Amino acid sequence: MRYFLLAGALASVAACGGGASRGATGAISEACLEADRRAASPALCSCVQQVANQSLSGSDQARVVGFFENPQLAQDTRQSDRLGDERFWDRYRAFTDLASEICRPTDA
């Protein structure tokens, strides 16, 4: 399953590394840019959004946006004993691992 997800995501984000256009937009892309982190760029945030579109539901994406706004929420979710939180965290980790493999910061 992970192989098919990776293959689909790779096909979707092949141009992430620095295309001229902004690419995918969405809540995660916007939160990524608004977080004003040094490595954030339109290309990188678009790539992360594309991976999210391939691997997370809309409600999972909304939850991830909350992590940009309140990093403590991510920590609380990770440490939660609730089954729903544990399942979400597994999906989130798979997403972040995949995004880390595919999306690379570009020098802006």
ZILIN-V73363 format. One record per residue. N is the residue number from 1. RES is the residue in one small letter. PSI is psi in radians with two decimals (none if undefined). OMEGA is omega in whole degrees, -180 to 180 (* if undefined). BURIAL is + if it has 24 or more other ideal C-beta (glycine too) atoms within 12 Angstrom, else -. Layout:
{{N RES PSI OMEGA BURIAL} {N RES PSI OMEGA BURIAL}}
This chain:
{{1 m -0.81 -179 -} {2 r -0.64 179 -} {3 y -0.78 -180 -} {4 f -0.67 177 -} {5 l -0.78 179 +} {6 l -0.77 180 -} {7 a -0.76 178 -} {8 g -0.73 -180 -} {9 a -0.69 178 +} {10 l -0.73 178 -} {11 a -0.64 -178 -} {12 s -0.55 -172 +} {13 v 0.42 -177 +} {14 a -0.51 -178 -} {15 a 0.27 -175 -} {16 c -0.54 -168 +} {17 g -0.10 178 -} {18 g 0.62 177 -} {19 g 2.86 -177 -} {20 a -0.51 -177 -} {21 s 2.84 -177 -} {22 r -0.57 178 -} {23 g -2.49 -175 +} {24 a 2.36 174 +} {25 t 2.72 180 -} {26 g -3.07 -175 +} {27 a -0.69 -180 +} {28 i -0.75 178 +} {29 s -0.79 179 +} {30 e -0.77 179 +} {31 a -0.65 178 +} {32 c -0.83 -180 +} {33 l -0.70 -178 +} {34 e -0.39 180 -} {35 a -0.30 173 -} {36 d 0.74 175 -} {37 r 2.63 -174 -} {38 r -0.76 -176 -} {39 a -0.20 -176 -} {40 a 2.33 176 +} {41 s 2.81 177 +} {42 p -0.69 -179 +} {43 a -0.80 -180 +} {44 l -0.83 -178 +} {45 c -0.61 176 +} {46 s -0.74 179 +} {47 c -0.79 179 +} {48 v -0.71 178 +} {49 q -0.73 179 +} {50 q -0.71 177 +} {51 v -0.73 178 +} {52 a -0.73 180 +} {53 n -0.56 -180 +} {54 q -0.44 -169 +} {55 s -0.19 -178 +} {56 l 2.55 174 +} {57 s 2.94 177 -} {58 g -0.70 180 -} {59 s -0.62 175 -} {60 d -0.70 179 +} {61 q -0.72 178 +} {62 a -0.66 179 -} {63 r -0.68 178 +} {64 v -0.67 177 +} {65 v -0.66 178 +} {66 g -0.52 179 -} {67 f -0.61 177 +} {68 f -0.69 -177 +} {69 e -0.56 -176 -} {70 n 1.53 -178 -} {71 p -0.47 178 -} {72 q -0.52 178 -} {73 l -0.67 177 -} {74 a -0.79 179 -} {75 q -0.77 179 -} {76 d -0.71 179 -} {77 t -0.78 -180 +} {78 r -0.65 -177 -} {79 q -0.08 -177 -} {80 s 2.56 175 -} {81 d -0.01 180 -} {82 r 2.34 -177 -} {83 l -0.73 179 -} {84 g -0.70 177 -} {85 d -0.70 179 -} {86 e -0.73 178 -} {87 r -0.74 177 -} {88 f -0.78 -178 +} {89 w -0.64 176 +} {90 d -0.76 178 -} {91 r -0.72 180 +} {92 y -0.79 179 +} {93 r -0.72 177 -} {94 a -0.72 177 +} {95 f -0.86 -177 +} {96 t -0.64 177 +} {97 d -0.78 -179 -} {98 l -0.77 179 +} {99 a -0.66 178 +} {100 s -0.61 179 -} {101 e -0.66 -170 -} {102 i -0.75 -172 +} {103 c 2.20 179 +} {104 r 2.41 176 -} {105 p 2.49 176 -} {106 t 2.61 177 -} {107 d 2.09 -178 -} {108 a none * -}}
